[in-house]
Amino acid sequence: MKNKFLIIAFLLLSLSGFAQKLIWGLDFLSFFDNREYNEHYARSETFFGTRVTPEAGIALDDHQKVMAGVGLLFENGKKPLQEDPDYQIYYQYNSAKFSANAGYFPRSRMMGNFPNVFLRGSLNYYQPNMSGLLLQSKSEKGFAEIGIDWNGMRTDSVRESFLLLSAGKYTTNRFYGGYHFTYFHFARAWDAPESQHLIDNALVHLFVGYNFTPKQKADSIYTQIGYMQGAERIRGIGTSYMPGGLYAEVYFKHKNIGIKNSLYLGDHQMNLYNVKDEKGISYGERVYWNEPFFQSNCYNRTEFFWNIAETKHTTIKLSSVHHFDGDSFGWQQILTFRVKI
């Protein structure tokens, strides 16, 4: 770990001769996320800890910078510090119409606002970085982006894996439309036994919506509806699924309080979640990045939230989230305190 810090420091010092400006930043996130579920699709558990990510770098000009940092996770009830910190080292280009990130950079750079049918909420606590590339095109009417998160390098015993993500949105006054797309590839290791199979998992979401308050800053009200289509398969044995369904959202925010409701109705998603691999281990979260509730064909999520503090650098948010999976209810309480400089 000490050697990695020295390498990062050496790289920054080497580039400093070309720099016009040394810059720094800090992301502090303290979270309490208590989940009281029925154990049918998701287990009850509590995430309670603090993540601190300082970074420093060099601004090459008004649009380019090179940054390096380290994310330190402190979980209550465990050792003071995680054994393997999340390192950041990345290049960023940012202009009014185009942005690019390359390296190990924060996942929050994505503009797509992916719902939890694509990315589960706990990624913000435990997997906040992407490893790869993110390209974004922007305008006053909307955006389009594509990124790749390479999270498994193929070796004799390790399976190659990566997550491809893309999103876009176009707005005309009050109406808007857009899409979300993810594709996860879980390949075989080099010396894999014949019983190890390659997994594909793709999901696309096309939606349209209406914004009731396009020019108001304090209030926000919108409603949208879309269609989701999945494609899941295990290559080599002919196992495949094509689940589809409707996904709708309603959002209301007045000043610092609000409610967000999302509803999925359709086929069972995540059909390989409990399927076991050659070692008898379920694919689970290794293949699916979303919340496990979408194994149900009817799932409703209602979040009541209160932004206790909302300033340029600080956000304190309290949420009460209520889940219904078609058979029973679950309750989740979330309190987050975030400082970004």
C-alpha positions as CSV (number, residue, x, y, z in Angstrom):
1,M,0.0,0.0,0.0
2,K,2.9,2.4,0.8
3,N,4.5,1.7,-2.5
4,K,1.2,2.6,-4.3
5,F,1.1,5.9,-2.6
6,L,4.7,6.6,-3.6
7,I,3.9,5.8,-7.2
8,I,0.9,8.2,-7.3
9,A,3.0,11.0,-5.7
10,F,5.8,10.4,-8.2
11,L,3.5,10.7,-11.1
12,L,2.0,14.0,-9.9
13,L,5.4,15.4,-9.2
14,S,6.6,14.4,-12.7
15,L,3.7,16.2,-14.3
16,S,4.0,19.3,-12.2
17,G,6.6,20.7,-14.5
18,F,4.0,21.0,-17.2
19,A,1.2,22.3,-15.0
20,Q,-0.3,25.7,-14.8
21,K,-2.1,25.0,-11.6
22,L,-2.2,22.4,-8.8
23,I,-5.7,21.5,-7.7
24,W,-7.2,19.3,-5.0
25,G,-10.6,18.0,-3.9
26,L,-12.3,16.0,-1.2
27,D,-15.4,13.7,-1.1
28,F,-16.6,12.8,2.3
29,L,-19.6,10.5,2.6
30,S,-21.1,9.2,5.9
31,F,-23.9,6.7,5.5
32,F,-26.5,4.8,7.6
33,D,-28.6,2.4,5.5
34,N,-30.8,0.1,7.5
35,R,-32.8,-2.5,5.5
36,E,-35.6,-4.5,7.0
37,Y,-36.8,-6.9,4.3
38,N,-38.8,-10.1,4.1
39,E,-35.7,-12.1,2.9
40,H,-37.6,-13.4,-0.1
41,Y,-35.6,-11.5,-2.7
42,A,-33.3,-9.4,-0.6
43,R,-31.8,-9.9,2.9
44,S,-32.1,-7.6,5.8
45,E,-28.8,-5.9,6.6
46,T,-27.3,-2.5,7.7
47,F,-24.6,-0.5,6.0
48,F,-23.1,2.0,8.4
49,G,-19.8,3.7,7.7
50,T,-17.8,6.6,6.3
51,R,-15.9,7.0,3.0
52,V,-13.3,9.7,2.6
53,T,-11.7,10.3,-0.8
54,P,-9.1,13.1,-1.0
55,E,-7.5,13.8,-4.4
56,A,-5.0,16.1,-5.9
57,G,-3.8,16.8,-9.4
58,I,-2.8,19.2,-12.1
59,A,-4.9,21.4,-14.3
60,L,-3.2,21.4,-17.7
61,D,-5.6,24.1,-19.0
62,D,-9.2,25.2,-18.6
63,H,-10.5,21.9,-20.0
64,Q,-8.0,19.2,-18.9
65,K,-6.7,17.8,-15.7
66,V,-4.9,14.8,-14.3
67,M,-6.0,13.6,-10.8
68,A,-4.9,11.0,-8.3
69,G,-6.4,10.0,-5.0
70,V,-7.5,7.2,-2.7
71,G,-10.8,6.2,-1.2
72,L,-10.7,5.1,2.4
73,L,-13.7,3.2,3.8
74,F,-14.3,3.1,7.6
75,E,-17.1,0.7,8.5
76,N,-18.5,0.8,12.0
77,G,-18.1,-2.5,13.8
78,K,-15.0,-3.5,11.7
79,K,-11.4,-2.7,11.6
80,P,-10.7,1.1,11.3
81,L,-9.8,0.8,7.6
82,Q,-10.5,-1.5,4.7
83,E,-7.5,-3.6,3.6
84,D,-7.6,-2.6,0.0
85,P,-8.4,1.1,-0.6
86,D,-10.0,2.3,-3.8
87,Y,-7.4,4.2,-5.7
88,Q,-8.2,7.0,-8.2
89,I,-6.0,8.1,-11.0
90,Y,-7.6,9.5,-14.1
91,Y,-7.5,12.1,-16.9
92,Q,-10.5,14.3,-17.5
93,Y,-11.4,16.6,-20.4
94,N,-14.4,18.8,-19.9
95,S,-16.0,21.4,-22.1
96,A,-19.5,22.8,-22.7
97,K,-20.3,20.1,-25.3
98,F,-18.0,17.2,-24.6
99,S,-16.5,15.4,-21.6
100,A,-14.1,12.4,-21.3
101,N,-12.8,10.5,-18.4
102,A,-10.2,7.7,-18.6
103,G,-8.6,5.6,-15.8
104,Y,-10.0,5.0,-12.3
105,F,-12.6,7.7,-11.8
106,P,-15.8,8.3,-9.7
107,R,-18.9,6.5,-11.0
108,S,-20.8,9.7,-10.1
109,R,-19.4,11.4,-13.3
110,M,-22.1,9.6,-15.2
111,M,-25.1,11.8,-16.2
112,G,-27.6,9.0,-16.8
113,N,-29.2,8.9,-13.4
114,F,-29.6,5.1,-13.8
115,P,-32.6,3.7,-11.7
116,N,-31.9,0.9,-9.3
117,V,-33.2,-1.6,-11.8
118,F,-29.7,-1.0,-13.4
119,L,-27.4,-0.1,-10.5
120,R,-28.1,-0.9,-6.8
121,G,-27.8,1.8,-4.2
122,S,-24.9,0.1,-2.2
123,L,-22.5,0.7,-5.1
124,N,-22.2,4.3,-3.8
125,Y,-20.8,2.9,-0.6
126,Y,-18.6,0.0,-1.7
127,Q,-17.9,0.4,-5.5
128,P,-17.9,4.1,-6.2
129,N,-15.3,4.1,-9.0
130,M,-15.3,3.0,-12.6
131,S,-12.2,1.5,-14.2
132,G,-12.1,2.3,-17.9
133,L,-13.5,5.0,-20.1
134,L,-16.5,7.5,-20.1
135,L,-17.4,9.7,-23.1
136,Q,-20.2,12.3,-23.0
137,S,-21.8,14.6,-25.5
138,K,-23.8,17.5,-24.0
139,S,-26.1,20.3,-25.2
140,E,-28.8,22.5,-23.8
141,K,-31.5,20.0,-24.9
142,G,-29.9,16.9,-23.5
143,F,-26.9,14.5,-23.5
144,A,-25.7,11.1,-24.6
145,E,-23.0,9.0,-22.9
146,I,-21.2,5.7,-23.1
147,G,-18.8,4.1,-20.6
148,I,-17.1,0.9,-19.9
149,D,-16.3,-0.4,-16.4
150,W,-13.7,-3.1,-16.7
151,N,-13.8,-5.0,-13.4
152,G,-12.2,-8.4,-14.1
153,M,-8.9,-9.1,-15.9
154,R,-8.8,-12.6,-17.3
155,T,-6.2,-14.9,-15.8
156,D,-5.9,-18.7,-15.4
157,S,-8.3,-18.6,-12.5
158,V,-10.1,-15.2,-12.8
159,R,-13.0,-14.6,-15.1
160,E,-12.9,-11.6,-17.4
161,S,-15.8,-9.2,-16.7
162,F,-16.9,-5.8,-17.8
163,L,-20.0,-3.6,-17.6
164,L,-20.9,-1.5,-20.6
165,L,-23.2,1.5,-19.8
166,S,-25.0,4.0,-22.0
167,A,-27.7,6.6,-21.5
168,G,-29.2,9.6,-23.2
169,K,-32.0,12.2,-22.8
170,Y,-33.5,14.8,-25.1
171,T,-35.8,17.5,-23.8
172,T,-38.3,19.8,-25.7
173,N,-39.8,22.3,-23.3
174,R,-41.9,20.1,-20.9
175,F,-41.7,16.7,-22.8
176,Y,-38.6,14.6,-22.8
177,G,-37.5,11.1,-23.9
178,G,-34.4,9.0,-23.3
179,Y,-32.9,5.6,-22.7
180,H,-30.7,3.5,-20.4
181,F,-28.6,0.5,-21.4
182,T,-26.3,-1.9,-19.7
183,Y,-24.5,-5.0,-20.9
184,F,-22.5,-7.2,-18.5
185,H,-20.1,-9.8,-19.9
186,F,-18.9,-12.6,-17.6
187,A,-16.4,-14.7,-19.5
188,R,-14.5,-17.9,-18.8
189,A,-11.0,-18.0,-17.2
190,W,-8.2,-19.2,-19.3
191,D,-7.9,-22.6,-17.5
192,A,-11.7,-22.9,-16.8
193,P,-13.3,-26.4,-16.6
194,E,-15.8,-27.4,-19.2
195,S,-18.6,-26.7,-16.6
196,Q,-17.8,-23.0,-16.5
197,H,-19.9,-21.0,-18.9
198,L,-19.9,-17.5,-20.3
199,I,-22.7,-15.3,-19.1
200,D,-24.4,-12.4,-20.9
201,N,-26.8,-10.0,-19.2
202,A,-28.2,-7.0,-21.1
203,L,-31.0,-4.5,-20.2
204,V,-32.4,-1.6,-22.2
205,H,-35.0,1.0,-21.0
206,L,-36.8,3.4,-23.4
207,F,-38.9,6.1,-21.7
208,V,-40.8,9.3,-22.3
209,G,-41.9,11.8,-19.6
210,Y,-43.4,15.2,-18.8
211,N,-41.9,17.8,-16.6
212,F,-44.5,20.0,-14.9
213,T,-42.0,22.5,-13.5
214,P,-39.2,23.0,-16.1
215,K,-38.2,26.4,-15.0
216,Q,-38.6,26.3,-11.3
217,K,-35.6,25.7,-9.0
218,A,-37.3,25.1,-5.6
219,D,-39.9,22.6,-6.9
220,S,-39.8,19.7,-9.3
221,I,-42.6,17.5,-10.5
222,Y,-42.4,15.0,-13.3
223,T,-43.9,11.7,-14.5
224,Q,-42.5,9.2,-17.0
225,I,-43.2,5.8,-18.3
226,G,-41.1,3.4,-20.3
227,Y,-40.5,-0.2,-21.5
228,M,-37.7,-2.4,-20.3
229,Q,-36.3,-5.4,-22.3
230,G,-33.7,-7.8,-20.9
231,A,-31.6,-10.5,-22.5
232,E,-30.0,-13.0,-20.2
233,R,-28.2,-16.2,-21.3
234,I,-25.7,-18.9,-20.4
235,R,-23.7,-19.6,-23.6
236,G,-23.0,-23.3,-24.5
237,I,-26.1,-24.8,-22.8
238,G,-28.9,-23.0,-24.5
239,T,-30.3,-21.3,-21.4
240,S,-31.7,-17.8,-22.2
241,Y,-34.4,-15.4,-21.1
242,M,-35.9,-12.3,-22.7
243,P,-37.9,-10.6,-19.9
244,G,-39.8,-7.4,-20.6
245,G,-42.0,-5.1,-18.7
246,L,-43.2,-1.5,-18.0
247,Y,-41.4,0.8,-15.7
248,A,-43.0,4.1,-14.5
249,E,-41.8,6.9,-12.2
250,V,-43.6,9.8,-10.4
251,Y,-41.5,12.5,-8.7
252,F,-42.6,15.4,-6.5
253,K,-40.3,17.8,-4.6
254,H,-41.3,21.0,-2.9
255,K,-38.4,22.9,-1.4
256,N,-36.5,20.4,0.7
257,I,-39.0,17.5,1.0
258,G,-40.4,15.1,-1.6
259,I,-41.5,11.7,-2.7
260,K,-40.4,9.4,-5.6
261,N,-42.4,6.4,-6.6
262,S,-41.3,3.8,-9.2
263,L,-43.2,0.7,-10.4
264,Y,-42.2,-2.3,-12.4
265,L,-44.8,-4.6,-14.0
266,G,-43.8,-7.4,-16.3
267,D,-41.7,-10.6,-16.6
268,H,-39.3,-11.7,-13.9
269,Q,-35.9,-10.1,-14.4
270,M,-32.6,-11.5,-13.1
271,N,-33.5,-15.1,-14.0
272,L,-29.9,-16.4,-13.4
273,Y,-29.5,-14.8,-10.0
274,N,-29.9,-18.0,-8.0
275,V,-28.4,-20.3,-10.7
276,K,-25.1,-21.9,-9.4
277,D,-21.8,-22.0,-11.2
278,E,-19.3,-24.9,-11.5
279,K,-18.3,-24.3,-7.8
280,G,-21.9,-24.4,-6.6
281,I,-21.9,-20.6,-6.0
282,S,-24.9,-18.5,-7.1
283,Y,-24.2,-15.9,-9.8
284,G,-26.0,-13.3,-7.7
285,E,-24.3,-9.9,-7.5
286,R,-21.4,-11.1,-9.6
287,V,-23.6,-11.0,-12.7
288,Y,-26.4,-8.6,-11.7
289,W,-25.6,-5.0,-10.6
290,N,-29.2,-4.0,-9.8
291,E,-31.4,-4.5,-6.7
292,P,-32.6,-8.1,-6.3
293,F,-36.3,-7.0,-6.0
294,F,-36.5,-7.1,-9.8
295,Q,-36.7,-10.9,-9.7
296,S,-40.4,-10.2,-9.0
297,N,-42.9,-9.5,-11.8
298,C,-44.4,-6.7,-9.7
299,Y,-42.2,-4.3,-7.7
300,N,-43.1,-0.9,-6.3
301,R,-40.6,1.4,-4.5
302,T,-41.8,4.5,-2.7
303,E,-39.2,6.9,-1.2
304,F,-40.1,9.8,1.1
305,F,-37.1,12.1,1.5
306,W,-36.1,15.2,3.4
307,N,-33.0,17.2,2.3
308,I,-32.1,18.5,5.8
309,A,-29.3,20.6,4.4
310,E,-28.5,21.4,0.8
311,T,-25.7,23.8,0.1
312,K,-23.0,24.1,-2.5
313,H,-20.7,21.7,-0.8
314,T,-22.8,19.9,1.8
315,T,-25.9,17.6,1.6
316,I,-27.7,15.9,4.5
317,K,-30.5,13.6,3.3
318,L,-33.0,11.5,5.3
319,S,-35.1,8.9,3.4
320,S,-37.8,6.4,4.3
321,V,-38.1,3.8,1.5
322,H,-40.9,1.4,1.3
323,H,-40.7,-1.7,-0.9
324,F,-43.5,-4.0,-2.2
325,D,-42.4,-7.1,-4.2
326,G,-45.9,-8.4,-5.0
327,D,-46.2,-10.5,-1.9
328,S,-44.9,-8.6,1.1
329,F,-43.4,-5.3,2.2
330,G,-40.0,-4.1,3.2
331,W,-38.8,-0.9,4.9
332,Q,-35.5,0.9,4.5
333,Q,-34.2,3.9,6.4
334,I,-31.3,6.0,4.9
335,L,-29.3,8.9,6.3
336,T,-26.4,10.3,4.4
337,F,-24.1,13.2,5.1
338,R,-21.9,14.3,2.2
339,V,-19.3,17.0,1.7
340,K,-17.8,17.6,-1.7
341,I,-15.1,20.2,-2.3
